[in-house]
Amino acid sequence: MLVFVLWLMASQAMATHIRAGDIQARADPNNPLRIIFQMIIYTDSRSAASADETETIFYGDGTTSGVNAITVASRTNIGNDILRNVYNFEHTYNAPGSYFVSFIGENRATGIRNMQASDAQNFYIHTRITIDPIVGANNSPVLNAPAVDRATAGQVFLHNPAASDPDGDSLSYRLVVCQREPRGVVGITTATTNRNRPQPTPVPGYAYPNEQSVSPGGVQVPYAGPPNPQVGEPATLTIDERTGQLVWNAPSTRGLGDYNVAFIVTEWRRDANGGRRIIGEVIRDMQITVVASNNQRPTVFVPRDTCVIAGATITRTITGTDPDNHTMQLQAFGGIFPPATFRQTISRPGYVAGVFQWTTSCSDVASDPTQVVFKVQDQPPGATSPLIDERPWRITVVGPPPTNLTGRAQGGSVVINWDRYICTNASRILIYRKENTSSFQPGPCETGIPASAGYTQVGSVASNVVTFTDDNGGRGLERGKTYCYRIYAEFPRPAGGASIASQEVCVKLEGRAALFTNVTVDRTDVTNGQITVKWTKPASSSGFNPPIGYRLFRGEGQSPATGSYTLVNTINNLNDTVYVDSGLDTENKAYTYRLEFFSNVSTQPGSAAIIENAGPASSVRLNGVANPTANSIKLNWTYNVPWDNSQQRTRIYRRDPGGTTYVLIADTVVTRTGGTFTDRGTAAQPLRRDRTYCYYVETVGTYGSPTLPSNLLNKSQERCITLASVPCTPILTLRPINCDSVAVTLPRGGQARYNNYLSWTLGDTPANCGRNIAFYRVLFRAPGREEFEELGRTPVQSFVHRNLASAAGCYAVVAVDSAGTASAQSNVACQDNCQIFVLPNIFTPNGDGRNDTFKPIFASPVARAKVQIFNRWGTKVYEGNASSDLTLWNGGGGRGNEGGDTGARASAGTYYYLIEVEFADLNRTTRTFKGWVELMR
């Protein structure tokens, strides 16, 4: 990240006694890498440093320019010992990125109450900008209201920066602690690390102005809000996240003087999907001067938040009153001045009024409201301090609705037209459709079309297009239905925004569409399966122009991709509405069909063809699972059809073992997409294990209209399911480890390796369980894990888990028969590690690569080992933790980690050890080992 630092040379003592400030940035539209800045700094006019005319800048992007001085563009004495200094400068960056443009003033103003030794603290602000080719030129938020303000003890203080964003980005606000840079400007420019890159930290001893430690006795007073006050409770300081309204309720009469408050204005950019990302921020560090006064605060009255249609002129009268009958000044702040105007029209004791006027345009349309801040300030006589009141007013500008929407039928499509949209800056027109008319009517400023209106988006076009053909995505619309449309305009990001929806237009497609009625499985077979497909004949009051006919397409599965259908037949006889599709694998696959009805627009040569689509419609796909434990078979079936099978019950047919015919055994309620049924047989004839039962289901569908087909019968394929016995549950045995044998066979300096031996037999549960096992699944659960994982499969009743660094873990076994039916899990058998830790009595840390460290001769797995080494007089010479290879000590002194040390070498001699070892067994057993070791050099 590059940092652009605007700083002051210490030798010149520039800009001391800084009260407040912020930095604002704008991009060169012709060169996005060139950024133009304006910094406004408020200083104490009584300070000699405030008379300096220049500041020196320093760029933190790897180059220095200590001689480039910028001159103050303007300096204004705004009263109350405050100078407003404006600096204009620019910088061209080498590459896109996110940059923090920072300023560090060497000294704050003297006597700021809510920080320690304020004149010894430097002043820090920054502005973050983003240069991104995808985002485009980006401008920072503009803070239109001054950064210095006055408050009266015992009364509510209000401030609003009146921020606006030239790009239409969203803004949010939050309080932060005032910042400083501890190194100062000279320290930053001469640093060996992070040179020229400020690293701000909170100002020492900072407290928010409402805290009792800096403004004792401050309590909340009556105020219209927001936020609503808790009168008499301790004072509060808040900032509204959306409007930026800062409210201090209320300064204490014992806390007169200057306070500084900082807040961040964050800039959010909308993306194409409506999400938002942060692309910038501005820190304002402002000063509030609290004075004592008997003056009472005036009140400003603003309209309620409102909405207007682009092109309208909004005119409102803003008024203010004063309880002391003082004269007042009324002002307005915001990013829309000009072209908006505000002028004070009436000023008399106790009352003031002004007229706000804004002629909106299409360029003002935005998702977020435009905010205007109105401020009234009284003008008491003599030396009495003036007071203010201010309120934000939010105005949302929406696009006008598209006009003159019309529609007409064209075969199986609807063509809609409208007048060219009046706002040329709109990005696109969105088209929505629903069946039959809607009662939805947009409110005065309601944009878009809510989901509750029942419309579905069917397309979009550029904003300068005035027509759209709805052919239902190439599938065609259905004859006999009425389709209704509305459209609205959408505006480009980042400002976004939308228009009010158009009036509705409805078009009825006369006649009747071709409709699927059957996709039924006649024969179940792997290679010679058969499905009969039927549909209705389309009709039109005006007839159809030849050539006419049908094209029938087939796809595998119940939801095939659009491009995966295959043409299976073309039919040129309008009355031929049945097709028998054979040579299919109906045993393993479902099939889906769609139909194209084609005719010509007219009888003229070269006439365009009209395509009307029906479907998709799938076969019914039946599946089932046997549950030997419950002595039942659960069936489930699915379909994807244009008719409704949920209005009537689906029938279930079964063929018993040895039988030749199917018998209706039940019927059941289903959904629009499928159903389930569990066959448990009957009390007199329960299902029997190790028998095979075959099923099919027959759905009964309807289109739900007296004029459309009903009682549509469709069969699934046949599905045969074996109710096999449940495999018997294994009984597992795990051979214990002989730890003495492990200790004897351990290699010197090595760790134990383990083999875990499992064996099992088949038990007798559940009753009548099956013993014909195809294989066994061996399961393992490592220490600390909750779930078992499959370790392997074996056809025999034994298994060896070999060459393990740790024997700890738990095992279980599951038996699986040839039908894939699994038994219950066996008992769980767990193994643990041995607790072996054998230490030498001598080691020679002379660097010859042999016996250089004190470590176990051999050990079982260890999770942790903490070692302490003492000399013969009981003085601790080393303390640390074992390394990953169990090195305990390398002969050094001091305090170390993982076998290392930080002190001088220990001399040769006898040392005593105290080692606390946590073994990696299931219980994490901890043991302490004491003894001696001879160190030889």
Buried (B, 14 or more C-beta within 10 A) or exposed (E): EBBBBBBBBEEBBBBBBBBBBBBBBBBEEEEBBBBBBBBBBBBBBEBEBBEBEBBBBBBBBEEEEEEEBBEBEEBEEEEEBBBBBEBEBEBEBEEBBBBBBBBBBBBBBBEBBBBEEBBEBBBBBBBBBBBBEEBBBBBBBBBBBBBBBBBBBBBBBBBBBBBBBBBBBBBBBEEEBBBBBEBBBBEBBEEEEEEBBBEBEEBEEBBBBBBBEBBEBBBBBEBEEEEEBEEEEEBBBBBBEBBBBBBBBBBBBEBBBBBBBBBBBBBBBBEEEEEBEBBBBBBBBBBBBBBEBEBBBBBBBBBEEBBBBBBBEBEBEBBBBBEBEBBBBBBBBBBBBEEBBBEBEEBEEBBBBBBBEBEBBBBBBBBBBBBBBBBBBBBBEEEBBBBBBBBBBBBBBBBBBBEEBEBEBBBBBBBBEBEEBBBEBBBBBBBBBBBEEBEBEBEEEBBBBEEEBBBEEBBBBEBEEBEBEBBBEEBBBBBBEEBBBBBBBBBBBBBBBBBBBBBBBBBBBEBBBBBBBBBBBBBBBEEEBBBBBBBBEBBBEEEBBEEBBBBBBBBBBBEBEEEEBEEBBEBEEBEEBEBEBEEBBBBEBBBBBBBBBBBBEEEEEEEEEBBBBBBBBBBBBBBBEBBBEEBBBBBBBBBBBBBBBBBBBBBBBBBBBEEEEBEEBBBBEBEEEBBEBBBEBEEEEEBEBBEBBBBBBBBBBBBEEEEBBBEBEBBBBBBEBBBBBBBBBBBBBBEEBEBEEBBEEBEEBEBBBBEBBBBBEBBEEBEEBBEEBBBBBBBBBEBEEEEBEEBEEBEEBEBEBEEBEBBBBBBBBBBBBEBEBEBBBBBBBEBBBBBBBEBBEEBBBEEEEEBBBBBBBBBBBBBEBBBBBBBEEEEBBBBBBBBEEBBBBBBBBBEBEEBBBEEEEBEEEEBBBBBBBBBBBBEEBEEEBEEEBEBEE
